[in-house]
Amino acid sequence: MIRNSSFLAYGALFVAGVAAACSPPRDDTRRGTPERVAGSVYTVRDTTIEATIEATGVASPVRQAILSTKLMGTVTAVLASEGDAVTTGRILVRIDARDLSAKSAQVAASVSDAELMYLDAETRARRIRALYADSAAAKAQLDAAETGFARAGAGLRAARASAVELSAMSAYASIRAPFGGVVTKRFVDPGSFAAPGTPFVEVQDASRLRISVSASPDAVRGIRRGQFVSATIEGRPVRATIEGVVPTAVGNLYTVNALLPNPGGVFLPGTAATISLSQGTRSSIVVPITAVIREGDLTGVTLRTDDGDQLRWIRLGAAAGGVVEVTAGLRAGDRVLVPPALVSATAFGGN
């Protein structure tokens, strides 16, 4: 019995030795070295940032006009189409004004007649004054001459005023661009009948835009004319200047208007825009924008931990000055990796 037990014991030891020889060696060195990603380490800390409210509206041209006329007549020519760039004073539409041309001759004749009457009355008044000074004319004659002279002057002024009025009306026969811009709408064609107030064309100057948004009284409190604000148009950040804050006719809301230059028409009029209204300051945490990883609608960062570098999904807030606010997913003391190719020469934070 003892011999059998010894044999079994030796057999078990032999099997264990074979199993140990066949098993792969343990890499204790690899297990003790956490996986690392190359990059600069940014340490998250509590930061005082400006608290803002985002108000959305529309960016419209500061200068835009729908051109019409005070005349009644037939459109003889339309010299611009939608999309055409026009300069100040360019003729866009012409209206048949032959009746004004005929009336212009009548008014010119009236002015000439009034001028002759004025000269005659002036000569008579001058002669009666001399006779009256020599006691050769009665006071009644002098009064009559002065009255005739005054009436002739009034008639001349009325005739000249009619000529000016007719000239002004004739100007409405040629519709001109009031400023340089782009024709955005064309309402008439040659042969159309024009009546006073009939729209002809619309012209927009997109070199300067106005962003208009609506906000509550609490949101606009402290906003003043001339103040600079951050805005976004077509997803691109811009800097705008507050033009004014006025109450609206709908509800307890205020309209905030902000102006910004748009040289070259980089931004299209009528696009959605957002203004960041300052609400003071608050404490938050931020990370460099270059550290953010985007996968579809998800945003994250590479987090450095003692066990290795890990992907951490986060929720972002507003971005400004090369950093973006993190509203969820990180806390003060966390260390975030910034890829080496994107590391800025400006230090974001401490290691």
VEXDREN-2710 file (C-alpha; in Angstrom, 1 decimal):
% VEXDREN-2710
k/r/px/py/pz
1/MET/0.0/0.0/0.0
2/ILE/2.8/2.4/0.8
3/ARG/4.4/1.6/-2.5
4/ASN/1.2/2.4/-4.4
5/SER/0.8/5.7/-2.6
6/SER/4.4/6.7/-3.4
7/PHE/3.8/5.8/-7.1
8/LEU/0.7/8.0/-7.3
9/ALA/2.5/10.9/-5.6
10/TYR/5.4/10.8/-8.1
11/GLY/2.9/10.6/-11.0
12/ALA/1.1/13.7/-9.8
13/LEU/4.3/15.6/-9.5
14/PHE/5.3/14.6/-13.0
15/VAL/2.0/15.8/-14.6
16/ALA/2.3/19.1/-12.8
17/GLY/5.8/19.6/-14.1
18/VAL/4.8/19.0/-17.6
19/ALA/1.9/21.4/-17.3
20/ALA/4.2/24.1/-16.0
21/ALA/6.6/23.6/-18.8
22/CYS/3.9/23.9/-21.4
23/SER/2.3/27.1/-20.0
24/PRO/3.5/30.5/-21.4
25/PRO/5.8/32.5/-19.2
26/ARG/4.2/35.4/-17.2
27/ASP/5.2/38.9/-18.3
28/ASP/5.1/40.7/-15.0
29/THR/7.0/43.6/-16.5
30/ARG/4.3/44.3/-19.1
31/ARG/1.5/44.2/-16.5
32/GLY/3.3/46.7/-14.3
33/THR/3.7/49.3/-17.1
34/PRO/0.4/51.2/-18.0
35/GLU/-0.3/52.1/-21.6
36/ARG/0.5/55.8/-22.4
37/VAL/-0.5/58.2/-25.2
38/ALA/2.0/60.8/-26.4
39/GLY/1.1/64.3/-25.7
40/SER/1.2/67.2/-23.3
41/VAL/-0.7/66.9/-20.0
42/TYR/-3.2/69.5/-19.0
43/THR/-4.4/69.5/-15.3
44/VAL/-8.0/70.4/-14.9
45/ARG/-8.7/73.1/-12.3
46/ASP/-11.5/75.3/-11.2
47/THR/-11.6/78.4/-13.4
48/THR/-13.6/81.6/-13.2
49/ILE/-15.3/82.1/-16.5
50/GLU/-17.9/84.6/-17.9
51/ALA/-21.5/83.3/-17.6
52/THR/-23.5/83.9/-20.7
53/ILE/-26.9/83.2/-22.2
54/GLU/-27.1/82.3/-25.9
55/ALA/-29.9/84.1/-27.8
56/THR/-30.6/83.1/-31.3
57/GLY/-31.9/85.4/-34.1
58/VAL/-31.2/86.4/-37.7
59/ALA/-28.4/88.4/-39.4
60/SER/-29.9/90.9/-41.8
61/PRO/-28.3/93.7/-43.9
62/VAL/-28.2/97.1/-42.2
63/ARG/-29.0/98.8/-45.5
64/GLN/-31.8/97.2/-47.6
65/ALA/-34.5/99.0/-49.6
66/ILE/-37.6/98.1/-51.7
67/LEU/-37.7/100.7/-54.5
68/SER/-41.0/102.2/-55.8
69/THR/-42.2/105.4/-57.5
70/LYS/-44.7/108.2/-57.0
71/LEU/-45.7/108.1/-60.7
72/MET/-48.4/106.3/-62.6
73/GLY/-47.4/104.9/-65.9
74/THR/-46.0/102.0/-67.9
75/VAL/-42.7/100.3/-67.1
76/THR/-40.6/100.8/-70.3
77/ALA/-37.3/99.1/-69.1
78/VAL/-36.0/96.9/-66.3
79/LEU/-32.2/97.2/-66.4
80/ALA/-31.3/94.8/-63.5
81/SER/-31.9/91.2/-62.6
82/GLU/-31.8/89.3/-59.4
83/GLY/-28.3/88.7/-58.3
84/ASP/-26.8/91.7/-60.1
85/ALA/-24.3/93.9/-58.3
86/VAL/-25.2/97.6/-58.7
87/THR/-23.5/100.8/-57.8
88/THR/-25.0/103.9/-56.2
89/GLY/-27.1/105.9/-58.7
90/ARG/-27.4/103.2/-61.3
91/ILE/-30.7/103.2/-63.2
92/LEU/-32.6/100.0/-62.5
93/VAL/-36.1/100.8/-63.9
94/ARG/-37.5/103.3/-66.3
95/ILE/-41.2/104.5/-66.5
96/ASP/-43.0/106.2/-69.4
97/ALA/-43.0/109.9/-68.5
98/ARG/-44.1/111.6/-71.7
99/ASP/-46.9/113.4/-70.0
100/LEU/-44.3/115.0/-67.6
101/SER/-42.2/116.1/-70.6
102/ALA/-45.2/117.9/-72.0
103/LYS/-46.0/119.5/-68.7
104/SER/-42.4/120.5/-68.4
105/ALA/-42.7/122.8/-71.4
106/GLN/-45.9/124.4/-69.9
107/VAL/-44.1/125.1/-66.6
108/ALA/-41.1/126.6/-68.4
109/ALA/-43.4/129.0/-70.2
110/SER/-45.1/129.9/-67.0
111/VAL/-41.8/130.7/-65.4
112/SER/-40.7/132.9/-68.3
113/ASP/-44.1/134.8/-68.1
114/ALA/-43.7/135.3/-64.4
115/GLU/-40.2/136.6/-64.8
116/LEU/-41.4/139.2/-67.3
117/MET/-44.3/140.3/-65.1
118/TYR/-41.9/140.6/-62.2
119/LEU/-39.5/142.8/-64.2
120/ASP/-42.4/145.0/-65.4
121/ALA/-43.7/145.4/-61.8
122/GLU/-40.3/146.2/-60.5
123/THR/-39.8/148.9/-63.1
124/ARG/-43.2/150.5/-62.4
125/ALA/-42.6/150.4/-58.6
126/ARG/-39.2/152.0/-59.0
127/ARG/-40.7/154.8/-61.2
128/ILE/-43.6/155.5/-58.8
129/ARG/-41.2/155.7/-55.8
130/ALA/-39.2/158.4/-57.6
131/LEU/-42.3/160.4/-58.5
132/TYR/-43.6/160.1/-55.0
133/ALA/-40.3/161.3/-53.6
134/ASP/-40.7/164.5/-55.8
135/SER/-44.4/164.8/-54.7
136/ALA/-45.4/164.0/-58.3
137/ALA/-47.4/160.9/-57.4
138/ALA/-50.1/160.2/-54.9
139/LYS/-49.7/157.8/-52.0
140/ALA/-52.4/155.6/-53.5
141/GLN/-50.4/155.3/-56.7
142/LEU/-47.3/154.2/-54.7
143/ASP/-49.3/151.7/-52.7
144/ALA/-50.8/150.2/-55.9
145/ALA/-47.3/149.9/-57.5
146/GLU/-45.8/148.2/-54.4
147/THR/-48.7/145.8/-54.2
148/GLY/-48.3/144.9/-57.9
149/PHE/-44.6/144.4/-57.4
150/ALA/-45.2/142.0/-54.4
151/ARG/-47.8/140.0/-56.3
152/ALA/-45.4/139.6/-59.3
153/GLY/-42.7/138.4/-56.9
154/ALA/-45.1/135.8/-55.4
155/GLY/-46.1/134.7/-58.8
156/LEU/-42.5/134.2/-59.9
157/ARG/-41.7/132.2/-56.8
158/ALA/-44.8/130.0/-57.3
159/ALA/-43.8/129.3/-61.0
160/ARG/-40.3/128.4/-60.0
161/ALA/-41.6/126.1/-57.2
162/SER/-43.8/124.3/-59.8
163/ALA/-40.7/123.8/-61.9
164/VAL/-38.8/122.3/-59.0
165/GLU/-41.7/120.0/-58.1
166/LEU/-42.0/118.9/-61.7
167/SER/-38.3/118.2/-61.9
168/ALA/-38.6/116.1/-58.7
169/MET/-41.5/114.1/-60.1
170/SER/-39.6/113.5/-63.3
171/ALA/-36.8/112.0/-61.3
172/TYR/-39.2/109.2/-60.3
173/ALA/-39.4/108.1/-63.9
174/SER/-35.9/106.6/-63.5
175/ILE/-35.5/104.4/-60.5
176/ARG/-31.9/104.5/-59.3
177/ALA/-30.0/102.4/-56.7
178/PRO/-29.8/104.4/-53.5
179/PHE/-26.6/102.6/-52.5
180/GLY/-24.2/99.9/-53.8
181/GLY/-25.3/96.4/-53.3
182/VAL/-27.1/93.4/-54.8
183/VAL/-30.5/93.2/-56.4
184/THR/-32.2/90.5/-54.4
185/LYS/-35.8/90.7/-55.8
186/ARG/-37.3/91.9/-59.1
187/PHE/-41.1/92.6/-59.0
188/VAL/-41.9/94.0/-62.4
189/ASP/-41.1/93.5/-66.1
190/PRO/-41.3/95.8/-69.1
191/GLY/-45.0/96.6/-69.9
192/SER/-46.1/96.3/-66.3
193/PHE/-48.3/99.1/-65.1
194/ALA/-46.8/101.2/-62.3
195/ALA/-48.9/103.0/-59.6
196/PRO/-47.6/105.0/-56.7
197/GLY/-46.1/102.7/-54.1
198/THR/-45.7/99.7/-56.5
199/PRO/-42.5/97.8/-55.6
200/PHE/-40.0/97.4/-58.4
201/VAL/-36.8/95.9/-57.1
202/GLU/-35.2/95.2/-53.7
203/VAL/-31.5/96.1/-53.1
204/GLN/-29.4/94.9/-50.2
205/ASP/-26.0/96.0/-49.0
206/ALA/-24.5/93.0/-47.1
207/SER/-21.2/94.8/-46.2
208/ARG/-22.6/95.4/-42.7
209/LEU/-25.0/93.1/-40.9
210/ARG/-27.4/93.5/-37.9
211/ILE/-28.1/90.6/-35.7
212/SER/-31.4/90.8/-33.9
213/VAL/-32.3/88.5/-31.0
214/SER/-35.1/88.4/-28.4
215/ALA/-34.4/87.9/-24.7
216/SER/-35.9/88.3/-21.3
217/PRO/-35.4/91.5/-19.2
218/ASP/-33.1/89.6/-16.8
219/ALA/-30.9/88.5/-19.7
220/VAL/-30.5/92.0/-21.2
221/ARG/-29.9/93.8/-17.9
222/GLY/-26.5/95.4/-18.0
223/ILE/-26.3/95.3/-21.9
224/ARG/-25.3/98.8/-23.2
225/ARG/-24.9/100.4/-26.6
226/GLY/-21.3/100.2/-27.8
227/GLN/-20.6/97.1/-25.8
228/PHE/-18.7/94.3/-27.6
229/VAL/-20.3/90.8/-27.5
230/SER/-19.4/87.4/-28.9
231/ALA/-21.6/86.1/-31.6
232/THR/-21.8/83.2/-34.0
233/ILE/-22.9/83.2/-37.6
234/GLU/-22.9/80.0/-39.8
235/GLY/-21.0/78.3/-37.0
236/ARG/-18.2/80.8/-37.1
237/PRO/-17.4/83.0/-34.1
238/VAL/-17.4/86.8/-34.6
239/ARG/-17.3/90.0/-32.6
240/ALA/-20.3/92.3/-32.7
241/THR/-21.1/95.7/-31.3
242/ILE/-24.4/96.3/-29.4
243/GLU/-26.5/98.9/-31.4
244/GLY/-29.3/99.1/-28.8
245/VAL/-31.8/97.2/-26.6
246/VAL/-35.5/98.0/-27.1
247/PRO/-38.7/96.4/-25.7
248/THR/-40.8/94.4/-28.1
249/ALA/-44.6/94.5/-28.6
250/VAL/-44.9/90.8/-27.9
251/GLY/-44.8/89.6/-24.3
252/ASN/-42.2/90.7/-21.7
253/LEU/-39.3/90.5/-24.1
254/TYR/-36.6/92.8/-25.4
255/THR/-34.9/93.0/-28.8
256/VAL/-31.1/93.2/-28.8
257/ASN/-29.5/94.5/-32.0
258/ALA/-25.8/94.0/-32.7
259/LEU/-23.8/95.2/-35.7
260/LEU/-20.8/93.6/-37.3
261/PRO/-18.8/94.3/-40.5
262/ASN/-19.1/91.8/-43.3
263/PRO/-16.5/92.8/-45.9
264/GLY/-16.7/90.8/-49.1
265/GLY/-20.1/89.4/-48.0
266/VAL/-18.5/86.5/-46.2
267/PHE/-21.8/85.8/-44.3
268/LEU/-25.0/85.5/-46.2
269/PRO/-27.9/87.8/-45.1
270/GLY/-30.9/86.0/-43.5
271/THR/-28.8/83.2/-41.9
272/ALA/-29.2/82.2/-38.3
273/ALA/-27.0/83.9/-35.7
274/THR/-26.4/83.7/-32.0
275/ILE/-25.4/86.4/-29.5
276/SER/-23.7/85.6/-26.1
277/LEU/-25.3/87.9/-23.5
278/SER/-23.0/88.3/-20.5
279/GLN/-24.5/87.3/-17.1
280/GLY/-21.5/88.0/-14.9
281/THR/-18.9/85.3/-13.9
282/ARG/-19.0/81.8/-12.4
283/SER/-16.7/79.0/-11.5
284/SER/-16.3/76.1/-13.9
285/ILE/-13.6/73.9/-15.5
286/VAL/-12.2/74.2/-19.0
287/VAL/-9.9/72.2/-21.3
288/PRO/-8.1/73.2/-24.4
289/ILE/-10.2/72.9/-27.5
290/THR/-7.4/70.9/-29.2
291/ALA/-7.7/68.2/-26.5
292/VAL/-11.3/67.4/-27.5
293/ILE/-12.0/64.2/-29.4
294/ARG/-15.1/64.1/-31.6
295/GLU/-16.8/61.0/-32.8
296/GLY/-20.1/62.0/-34.4
297/ASP/-22.2/63.7/-31.8
298/LEU/-20.0/62.5/-29.0
299/THR/-17.2/64.5/-27.4
300/GLY/-14.4/63.2/-25.2
301/VAL/-10.8/63.6/-24.0
302/THR/-7.9/61.3/-23.3
303/LEU/-7.7/61.0/-19.5
304/ARG/-4.3/60.1/-17.9
305/THR/-4.7/57.8/-14.9
306/ASP/-2.3/55.6/-12.8
307/ASP/-3.7/52.6/-14.7
308/GLY/-3.1/54.1/-18.1
309/ASP/-4.6/56.6/-20.6
310/GLN/-8.3/56.2/-21.1
311/LEU/-11.0/57.8/-23.3
312/ARG/-13.5/59.8/-21.2
313/TRP/-16.7/61.1/-22.8
314/ILE/-17.6/64.6/-21.7
315/ARG/-20.3/67.2/-22.2
316/LEU/-19.2/70.6/-23.5
317/GLY/-20.4/74.2/-23.0
318/ALA/-19.3/77.4/-24.7
319/ALA/-15.9/77.9/-26.2
320/ALA/-13.7/81.0/-26.1
321/GLY/-10.1/81.9/-26.2
322/GLY/-8.8/78.5/-27.2
323/VAL/-10.6/76.6/-24.4
324/VAL/-14.0/75.1/-24.0
325/GLU/-16.1/74.7/-20.9
326/VAL/-16.8/71.1/-19.6
327/THR/-20.2/70.8/-18.1
328/ALA/-20.0/67.1/-17.2
329/GLY/-17.5/64.3/-17.3
330/LEU/-14.5/65.9/-15.6
331/ARG/-13.6/67.3/-12.2
332/ALA/-10.8/69.5/-10.8
333/GLY/-7.5/67.5/-10.6
334/ASP/-8.1/65.3/-13.6
335/ARG/-5.3/65.2/-16.2
336/VAL/-6.1/65.5/-19.9
337/LEU/-3.8/64.7/-22.8
338/VAL/-3.3/67.3/-25.6
339/PRO/-1.9/65.6/-28.8
340/PRO/1.7/66.7/-29.5
341/ALA/0.9/67.9/-33.1
342/LEU/-1.8/70.3/-31.6
343/VAL/0.1/71.6/-28.5
344/SER/0.1/75.4/-28.6
345/ALA/3.1/77.5/-27.7
346/THR/0.9/79.1/-25.0
347/ALA/0.8/77.1/-21.8
348/PHE/-2.8/75.9/-21.0
349/GLY/-2.1/74.7/-17.5
350/GLY/0.3/73.0/-15.2
351/ASN/1.4/69.3/-15.4
END
